[in-house]
Amino acid sequence: MRLDVVTIFPECFSPLREGLIGKAIDRGIVGLGLHDLRQWTTDNHRSVDDAPYGGGPGMVMRADIWGPALDAVCPDDALLVVPTPAGRRFTQATAEQWAQERHLVFACGRYEGIDQRVVEDAARRCRVAEVSIGDYVLVGGEVAVLAMVEAVVRLMPGVLGNPQSHQEDSFSEGLLEAPCYTRPESWRGLDVPKVLLSGDHAKVAAWRHEQALSRTMERRPDLLGDARTGD
Ligand SMILES: Nc1cc(-c2ccc3ccn(Cc4ccc(CN5CCCC5)cc4)c3c2)n[nH]1
């Protein structure tokens, strides 16, 4: 898979060079390209924004800068991902779909967002996904892209040491994950649940499912559909 990111803060993406994602890049499982949007500016101040038509707070990122950048970075067969608070929700299912893609291009906005015509124009030649990572407003798209890239790349073959690991991800079975424990067996008067020491895999699996279910009911009834949310 190839990943390209267009941003005015390329340095925000140095964390991708660390850890499992960094290893995936070093091993060629993932190709990463970082592109400074200001490369496509034309004025001495290298400005990328202007005042919003119709008034309102802050500034909007200019289509006449973003257009040439995406023309250069985003081919027609790529999926263009545009993080925005106004997007469809990015979920584990989204990550699983995108892990099948050959090329993802991420357009990181700042200020109050990107002129909507950039998305409209891009959609004439490639698939575009405007996505939100949660119901809160960040300062820009970079943190959202870091989160989505981690969620997608960890699903790719060869990235996680133990492929079993994402079989039991939260959400992969529609439930939150069960609690996890490791040594010491007793710590500050708190003991590991005895069933986990039993060696009885069926009992362990049953206990973990029950824990996942109760946690989900308590913390995320929305994941359980109408029956449990009292709708
Ligand atoms: N899940 C999630 C994603 C983001 C996100 C993603 C990209 C950008 C680019 C700029 N911003 C800041 C930002 C500030 C204020 C508004 C709301 N304004 C109200 C009137 C016009 C707009 C929008 C956007 C982003 C935020 N936040 N949260």
The ligand as an SDF file (V2000), in Angstrom:
LIG
                    3D

 28 32  0  0  0  0  0  0  0  0999 V2000
  -13.1320   14.2680   13.7880 N   0  0  0  0  0  0  0  0  0  0  0  0
  -12.5680   15.5180   13.5530 C   0  0  0  0  0  0  0  0  0  0  0  0
  -11.8980   15.9520   12.3940 C   0  0  0  0  0  0  0  0  0  0  0  0
  -11.5390   17.2510   12.6460 C   0  0  0  0  0  0  0  0  0  0  0  0
  -10.8770   18.1900   11.7200 C   0  0  0  0  0  0  0  0  0  0  0  0
  -10.3810   17.7270   10.4950 C   0  0  0  0  0  0  0  0  0  0  0  0
   -9.8350   18.6140    9.5950 C   0  0  0  0  0  0  0  0  0  0  0  0
   -9.7870   19.9720    9.8960 C   0  0  0  0  0  0  0  0  0  0  0  0
   -9.3720   21.1190    9.1920 C   0  0  0  0  0  0  0  0  0  0  0  0
   -9.5620   22.2200   10.0100 C   0  0  0  0  0  0  0  0  0  0  0  0
  -10.1080   21.7900   11.1760 N   0  0  0  0  0  0  0  0  0  0  0  0
  -10.4590   22.6830   12.2860 C   0  0  0  0  0  0  0  0  0  0  0  0
  -11.8850   23.1080   12.2320 C   0  0  0  0  0  0  0  0  0  0  0  0
  -12.3010   24.0750   13.1210 C   0  0  0  0  0  0  0  0  0  0  0  0
  -13.6360   24.4760   13.1210 C   0  0  0  0  0  0  0  0  0  0  0  0
  -14.5390   23.9090   12.2370 C   0  0  0  0  0  0  0  0  0  0  0  0
  -15.9930   24.3100   12.2770 C   0  0  0  0  0  0  0  0  0  0  0  0
  -16.1720   25.5860   11.6080 N   0  0  0  0  0  0  0  0  0  0  0  0
  -17.5660   26.0470   11.7840 C   0  0  0  0  0  0  0  0  0  0  0  0
  -17.8110   27.0110   10.6340 C   0  0  0  0  0  0  0  0  0  0  0  0
  -16.8200   26.6000    9.5540 C   0  0  0  0  0  0  0  0  0  0  0  0
  -15.9660   25.5080   10.1450 C   0  0  0  0  0  0  0  0  0  0  0  0
  -14.1200   22.9710   11.3450 C   0  0  0  0  0  0  0  0  0  0  0  0
  -12.7660   22.5650   11.3360 C   0  0  0  0  0  0  0  0  0  0  0  0
  -10.2580   20.4240   11.1440 C   0  0  0  0  0  0  0  0  0  0  0  0
  -10.8050   19.5370   12.0560 C   0  0  0  0  0  0  0  0  0  0  0  0
  -11.9470   17.5800   13.8790 N   0  0  0  0  0  0  0  0  0  0  0  0
  -12.5660   16.5070   14.4190 N   0  0  0  0  0  0  0  0  0  0  0  0
  1  2  1  0
  2  3  2  0
  2 28  1  0
  3  4  1  0
  4  5  1  0
  4 27  2  0
  5  6  1  0
  5 26  2  0
  6  7  2  0
  7  8  1  0
  8  9  1  0
  8 25  2  0
  9 10  2  0
 10 11  1  0
 11 12  1  0
 11 25  1  0
 12 13  1  0
 13 14  1  0
 13 24  2  0
 14 15  2  0
 15 16  1  0
 16 17  1  0
 16 23  2  0
 17 18  1  0
 18 19  1  0
 18 22  1  0
 19 20  1  0
 20 21  1  0
 21 22  1  0
 23 24  1  0
 25 26  1  0
 27 28  1  0
M  END
$$$$
